[in-house]
Amino acid sequence: MEIIWWLIAVSVVLVGLITWAFLWAVDSGQFDNLDAPATAILMDDDKVPGDPQRETAPSTSSRGAG
């Protein structure tokens, strides 16, 4: 019967920790925007503004022609 009291005490502590973690996540904005991560994978980001490697024009070469 003594183990029941230990289990109740441990479960109350765990519920308290889980509740604190959930409230912290809500307060810190973890659940503010649930749609953007799901659609971000669909966006085409081949050309990033300010990226010098991607803004240069492709070089024209006569290799393979003729």
Phi, psi and omega in degrees: 000333180293329181294330178300316181294321176296317180294321177295316180297316180295319181292324177294319178296316179297319178296321177296316178295319180293319178296317178298317180296320179294315180294325176296317180295319178294317182291328182274359174090022181292335184249020183289314185232097183269345184270329185296315179297330180287328181263349182296330181291338181274344182286141181271115182238043181292324182248110181262125179298135179089359179269108186294333180289325184269346181271348181285145180288147178295140182284140177263125183230150180269006178293137178083354180259108170099000000 
